[in-house]
Amino acid sequence: MVEDLARVLLMEGSDLVKHSTRPFEWGTRPVMRWIKGDGRDDEITRSAIATATRLFGAAVDYCLCTAGVSAARARSILAWAVEPVEWRPVTWRDNEALAGQLMKAGCPPDRFGYWWKWFPERTRIGGPEWILDGDMIVHAIPTWFPCVGGWK
């Protein structure tokens, strides 16, 4: 069911996919995505991703979006993952419409805070996404999550 809906969205949104430059965006599987800023909680994010990759395995894809995090630091955060994790450093240009509204309201990019969750708005047009803060650890598979019950 979820896969079928994702494929329909992918076909209906094929123009969106054509404009995508990242192969990760072309998939249809569910994505667990974390957003990590320049805070001092790297160990928590490392544990969150390590736990999820062990718990969900290859049933989903993983993505770490970062704002203000170097490549070396991102590699360190991803060091305990047992599945591949897409790393995506983000800027305000990843959602110019929202960035424009925030800046118009007097909020510069270095103060976007929790709004960074929506940069980009989606990392995968054709599949469901679970967007988590970098300090959120999932310790059990929720019954509502698409991979429960043998989803493939």
Secondary structure, 3 states (H helix, E strand, C coil): CHHHHHHHHHHHCHHHHHCCCCHHHHCCCCEEEEEECCCCCHHHHHHHHHHHHHHHHHHCEEEEEECCCCHHHHHHHCCCCCCCEEEEECCHHHHHHHHHHHHHCCCCHHHCHHHHHHCCCCCCCCCCEEEEECCCCCCCCCCCCCCCCCCC
